[in-house]
Amino acid sequence: MTDTDSAIRRRLSIALEHAVAEGVIPGGVCMISRSGSPTITATAGHTASFDATGQPIDADASELVTGVRQPVTDATVYDLASVSKLYTSITLLSLADKGLVDLDVSVSEWLPAYRQGEKSAVTLAHLLSHTSGLPPTNPYTLQRSVHGEGTGHVSWVPPSRDAFLEDILTLPLAHPVGTDKVYSCLGYITSMAVAEAATGRPWAQLVRQHVLEPLHLTRTTFTPDKAHTAPTEHQPHFGRGMVHGIVHDETASALGGAAGNAGLFAPAHDVTMLGTALLNGLPGVLSTQSFERLWNDQLPGLLGGTAGRVEQEIGYGQSLGLRIGQTSWMSDAGRHARGHTGFTGTSLLIDRDKELVVVLLTNRVHPTRDGADVTALRHSISTIAYEAPDH
């Protein structure tokens, strides 16, 4: 590693250590990959600061050697949260390349719940760009999973996956199709339902076949080894205790852990490999035409005359899976970057012009989601990455 690379690594470490000291994250790892340069990795903190009962861990306690609290390394596995949506998009685009689904026809072809009324106009392109009109989430479906509230013996027992999914698929639209861009986890879950209906195969198997195996992402999984995974939130109010080794997102959990909106776990190296594949255009995974829809802004085509107003309001563009130029976390230099964030404190940034990949993995929701978010940390890491000189 050159002196310059060492200096960049020190800056990354300082940014992470500051976030740990401020209580924003218990720990984290970031990776920067630049064409022709060695990957720069920095870590800080520990995987956990609270034990399985929600009590603070003494930094000198035996938990350090029992696996509950470990120093973060580049091999630590994190809950990717909504970064999983990118894998969903690639899976659906791959299925479209193979003629198993069509991005631009009504999803009513596969989903009976979409065969009447305004929902019959919804396409996969709408679902993957958050322009379908679906609401962000459905709290009612989550309420059905919590039992014993007020009794002191709360338990998390979701209805069957089929029943839970039916709740979601029968929801009415919150606004007309193709008139606005409203971030929706339900759109990605509905996309998953289309894929399963079109192929007759379970979601986890489809993601593995169309994304994980072709890209050799051997440690990316819906079912991580708990011993190597950072815990997320303590949720006694849901009867889940300390969420560890299972997906944090409650909706994905109620769907069995493998869902279109969340559920994947990975170490930084695997996420960096995905970013590098995106830099190269996903050869062997997607056709050129499908990759262009994954990479380029789709809102003008889907929203028509309202696209300019919408993009001005939200501050970024949107492809079928990636946010474009979201400078609030990509930094001012990232106006042409693509990427996605995850609620647990994760993010992936890809800039093809700069041949740059930036990965940040944290568990900022540990032990509670009520703390500060990591937007400022993401921005700092992105800024440092863009300031790193090319070799």
C-alpha positions in Angstrom: 0.0 0.0 0.0 1.4 3.4 -1.0 1.8 6.3 1.5 -1.2 8.0 -0.2 -3.4 4.9 0.2 -2.3 4.7 3.9 -3.3 8.3 4.4 -6.8 7.6 2.8 -7.2 4.6 5.1 -6.3 6.7 8.1 -9.0 9.2 7.1 -11.6 6.5 6.7 -10.6 5.0 10.1 -10.9 8.4 11.8 -14.4 8.9 10.2 -15.6 5.5 11.5 -14.0 6.0 14.9 -15.7 9.4 15.3 -19.1 7.8 14.5 -18.4 5.1 17.1 -17.3 7.6 19.7 -20.4 9.7 19.1 -22.7 6.6 19.5 -23.9 6.7 15.9 -22.7 3.2 15.3 -21.3 0.4 17.5 -18.8 -0.4 14.7 -18.5 -0.6 10.9 -16.4 -1.3 7.9 -15.9 0.6 4.7 -14.2 -0.5 1.4 -13.0 1.7 -1.4 -12.2 0.1 -4.8 -10.7 2.2 -7.6 -9.6 0.9 -11.0 -5.9 0.1 -11.0 -5.5 0.6 -7.3 -5.5 -1.7 -4.3 -8.8 -1.9 -2.3 -8.6 0.3 0.8 -10.4 -1.1 3.8 -11.0 0.5 7.2 -12.8 -0.8 10.3 -13.7 0.5 13.7 -15.6 -0.5 16.8 -17.3 -3.7 17.7 -20.2 -5.8 16.4 -22.3 -5.1 19.5 -22.6 -2.8 22.4 -25.6 -4.4 24.0 -26.2 -8.1 24.9 -29.1 -10.4 24.0 -31.2 -9.0 26.8 -30.7 -5.4 25.7 -28.3 -4.5 28.5 -25.0 -2.6 27.8 -21.9 -4.7 27.5 -18.9 -3.9 29.6 -16.1 -3.3 27.1 -13.8 -5.5 29.3 -16.4 -8.3 29.9 -16.1 -11.9 28.7 -18.5 -11.3 25.9 -15.5 -10.3 23.8 -14.4 -13.9 23.7 -17.8 -15.6 23.6 -18.9 -14.1 20.2 -21.5 -11.6 21.4 -19.1 -8.6 21.1 -16.3 -8.9 18.6 -14.1 -6.3 16.9 -15.4 -5.5 13.5 -13.3 -6.9 10.6 -13.6 -6.9 6.9 -15.2 -10.4 7.2 -18.0 -9.2 9.5 -21.4 -10.0 8.0 -24.0 -7.3 8.0 -27.8 -7.1 7.4 -27.9 -5.2 4.0 -31.5 -4.0 4.6 -32.7 -2.2 1.5 -29.4 -2.5 -0.4 -31.1 -6.0 -1.0 -33.4 -4.2 -3.5 -30.5 -3.9 -5.9 -30.2 -7.7 -6.0 -34.0 -7.8 -6.6 -33.8 -5.5 -9.6 -31.0 -7.5 -11.1 -32.9 -10.7 -10.6 -36.1 -9.3 -12.3 -34.0 -7.8 -15.2 -32.3 -11.2 -15.7 -35.7 -12.9 -15.8 -36.8 -10.4 -18.4 -33.8 -11.1 -20.5 -34.8 -14.8 -20.5 -38.3 -13.9 -21.5 -39.9 -15.1 -18.3 -41.3 -11.7 -17.3 -41.9 -8.5 -19.2 -41.0 -5.2 -17.6 -43.5 -3.2 -19.5 -46.7 -5.2 -19.4 -49.3 -5.2 -16.6 -48.3 -7.4 -13.7 -51.9 -8.7 -13.8 -50.5 -11.3 -16.2 -49.1 -13.0 -13.1 -51.0 -11.5 -10.2 -54.8 -11.9 -10.1 -55.0 -9.2 -7.5 -53.9 -6.7 -10.2 -56.6 -7.6 -12.8 -59.1 -4.9 -11.9 -59.2 -1.1 -11.6 -56.3 1.2 -11.7 -53.9 -1.5 -10.4 -54.2 -3.2 -13.8 -51.9 -0.4 -15.3 -49.0 -1.3 -12.9 -45.9 -2.8 -14.6 -42.6 -4.2 -13.2 -41.0 -1.0 -14.4 -43.3 1.0 -12.2 -42.6 -1.3 -9.2 -38.8 -1.2 -9.6 -38.7 2.6 -10.0 -41.1 3.3 -7.1 -43.7 4.9 -9.4 -46.5 2.3 -9.1 -48.6 4.3 -6.6 -48.2 1.7 -3.9 -47.8 3.0 -0.3 -44.3 2.6 1.4 -45.4 -0.1 3.9 -48.5 -1.8 5.3 -48.5 -1.4 9.1 -51.6 -3.6 9.4 -49.8 -6.6 8.2 -47.2 -6.1 10.9 -49.8 -5.7 13.6 -51.1 -9.1 12.7 -47.8 -10.6 13.6 -47.6 -9.2 17.2 -49.4 -11.2 19.9 -49.9 -10.6 23.6 -49.4 -6.8 23.6 -49.9 -5.4 27.2 -49.6 -8.9 28.8 -45.9 -8.9 29.4 -45.5 -11.9 27.1 -45.3 -10.4 23.6 -44.5 -12.9 20.8 -43.8 -12.5 17.1 -45.9 -14.9 15.2 -46.6 -13.7 11.6 -49.5 -15.3 9.7 -48.5 -17.8 7.0 -46.3 -16.4 4.2 -49.1 -16.8 1.7 -51.6 -14.9 3.9 -49.1 -12.2 4.6 -48.3 -11.8 0.9 -52.0 -11.7 0.0 -52.5 -8.8 2.5 -49.9 -6.9 0.6 -51.0 -7.8 -3.0 -54.6 -6.7 -2.3 -53.7 -3.3 -0.9 -55.2 -0.4 -2.9 -52.9 2.2 -4.5 -52.1 5.3 -2.5 -52.0 7.5 -5.7 -52.4 6.9 -9.4 -49.9 4.9 -11.3 -47.1 6.8 -13.0 -47.8 10.2 -11.4 -45.2 10.3 -8.6 -42.1 8.7 -7.2 -42.8 7.4 -3.7 -40.3 4.9 -2.1 -42.1 1.7 -1.5 -40.9 -1.6 0.0 -44.2 -3.1 -1.1 -43.3 -2.5 -4.8 -40.3 -4.7 -4.4 -42.2 -7.3 -2.5 -44.8 -7.3 -5.3 -41.9 -7.7 -7.9 -40.8 -10.7 -5.9 -44.3 -12.1 -6.1 -44.3 -11.7 -9.9 -41.0 -13.5 -10.2 -42.2 -16.4 -8.1 -45.5 -16.7 -10.0 -43.7 -16.5 -13.4 -41.1 -19.2 -12.6 -42.8 -21.3 -9.9 -39.6 -21.1 -7.9 -38.9 -19.6 -4.4 -37.4 -16.2 -4.2 -34.1 -17.2 -2.4 -33.4 -19.7 -5.2 -34.0 -17.1 -7.9 -31.7 -14.6 -6.4 -29.0 -17.2 -5.9 -29.4 -18.4 -9.5 -29.5 -15.0 -11.2 -27.2 -12.9 -9.1 -25.2 -14.6 -6.4 -23.9 -17.6 -8.3 -23.0 -15.7 -11.6 -21.1 -13.1 -9.6 -19.5 -15.6 -7.2 -20.9 -13.8 -4.2 -20.3 -16.9 -2.0 -20.9 -15.2 1.4 -24.0 -13.3 0.4 -27.0 -15.1 1.8 -30.5 -14.9 3.4 -29.4 -17.3 6.1 -26.1 -16.0 7.7 -24.0 -17.7 10.3 -25.0 -15.9 13.5 -21.5 -16.2 14.9 -20.1 -14.0 12.2 -23.0 -11.6 11.9 -23.4 -8.2 13.6 -26.7 -8.0 15.6 -29.2 -5.2 14.9 -32.1 -4.0 17.0 -33.4 -5.0 20.4 -37.2 -5.5 19.8 -39.0 -6.7 23.0 -42.1 -4.7 21.8 -42.3 -7.2 18.9 -41.3 -10.2 21.0 -38.2 -10.6 18.9 -35.6 -9.8 21.5 -32.2 -8.9 20.1 -32.4 -9.4 16.4 -29.3 -11.3 15.4 -28.7 -13.5 12.4 -32.2 -12.9 11.1 -33.4 -10.0 9.0 -34.1 -6.8 10.9 -36.9 -5.6 8.5 -40.2 -6.7 10.1 -42.0 -7.2 6.8 -39.2 -9.3 5.3 -39.2 -11.3 8.5 -42.9 -12.0 8.3 -42.3 -13.2 4.8 -39.8 -15.8 6.0 -36.6 -13.7 5.8 -36.1 -13.8 2.1 -38.0 -11.0 0.5 -37.8 -8.5 -2.4 -37.3 -5.5 -0.2 -34.7 -6.8 2.3 -33.2 -10.0 3.7 -29.7 -10.3 2.4 -26.6 -10.4 4.5 -23.0 -10.0 3.3 -19.5 -8.9 4.2 -18.0 -5.8 2.7 -15.9 -7.8 0.2 -19.0 -9.4 -1.4 -20.7 -6.0 -1.7 -17.6 -4.5 -3.3 -17.5 -7.4 -5.8 -21.1 -6.5 -6.8 -20.1 -2.9 -7.2 -17.2 -3.8 -9.4 -19.5 -5.9 -11.6 -21.8 -2.9 -11.9 -18.8 -0.8 -13.0 -18.3 -3.3 -15.8 -21.9 -3.4 -16.9 -22.8 -6.9 -15.4 -21.5 -8.9 -18.4 -22.9 -12.4 -18.5 -25.6 -11.4 -16.0 -27.7 -8.8 -17.9 -28.0 -7.8 -21.5 -26.8 -4.3 -22.5 -30.4 -3.2 -22.8 -31.4 -4.4 -19.4 -28.3 -2.9 -17.8 -29.1 0.5 -19.3 -32.5 0.4 -17.5 -30.7 -0.5 -14.3 -28.2 2.3 -14.8 -30.0 5.1 -16.5 -32.7 7.4 -15.2 -36.2 5.9 -15.9 -38.4 8.6 -14.4 -38.8 10.7 -17.6 -40.2 7.7 -19.4 -42.4 6.6 -16.6 -43.7 9.9 -15.2 -43.7 11.9 -18.4 -44.2 15.6 -17.9 -44.1 15.4 -14.1 -40.6 13.9 -14.0 -38.8 17.2 -13.8 -40.9 18.4 -10.9 -40.6 15.1 -9.1 -36.8 14.9 -9.5 -36.4 18.5 -8.3 -38.5 17.6 -5.2 -36.6 14.4 -4.3 -33.2 15.7 -5.4 -32.1 12.7 -7.4 -32.9 10.4 -10.4 -34.1 6.8 -10.2 -33.4 3.8 -12.4 -34.9 0.4 -12.1 -33.1 -0.2 -8.9 -30.5 2.6 -8.3 -30.7 6.1 -7.1 -28.8 8.6 -9.3 -26.8 11.5 -7.9 -28.2 11.5 -4.4 -25.6 14.0 -3.1 -27.0 14.1 0.4 -24.9 11.0 1.0 -22.9 10.5 -2.2 -21.3 13.9 -1.7 -21.2 16.8 -4.1 -18.7 14.9 -6.3 -21.2 12.1 -6.7 -23.6 13.8 -9.0 -23.2 11.1 -11.6 -22.9 8.2 -9.1 -25.4 5.5 -8.6 -26.2 3.6 -5.4 -28.5 2.5 -2.6 -28.7 2.8 1.1 -30.1 0.4 3.8 -32.0 1.3 7.0 -29.6 -0.7 9.1 -26.8 1.7 8.2 -25.5 0.2 4.9 -24.7 1.7 1.5 -23.2 1.0 -1.9 -22.0 3.7 -4.2 -20.8 3.1 -7.8 -19.4 5.8 -10.1 -18.5 4.4 -13.6 -17.0 7.7 -14.7 -14.5 7.6 -11.8 -14.3 3.8 -11.8 -15.1 4.0 -8.1 -16.9 1.7 -5.7 -17.6 2.7 -2.1 -19.1 0.3 0.4 -20.2 1.2 4.0 -21.6 -1.5 6.3 -22.7 -0.7 9.9 -25.5 -1.8 12.3 -26.6 1.7 13.3 -29.9 0.4 14.5 -28.1 -1.5 17.4 -29.6 -1.5 20.0 -32.3 0.9 18.7 -33.4 2.6 15.5 -34.0 5.8 17.5 -30.4 7.1 17.4 -28.8 9.3 14.7 -28.8 8.1 11.2 -25.6 7.6 9.2 -26.2 10.1 6.4 -23.3 12.3 7.6 -21.0 9.3 7.9 -21.9 8.1 4.4 -21.2 11.6 3.1 -17.9 11.8 4.8 -16.8 8.4 3.5 -17.9 9.3 0.0 -16.0 12.6 0.1 -12.8 10.9 1.2 -13.2 8.3 -1.6 -13.6 10.9 -4.2 -10.6 12.8 -2.9 -8.4 9.7 -3.3 -6.1 10.2 -6.2 -6.2 7.8 -9.2 -3.1 5.6 -9.8 
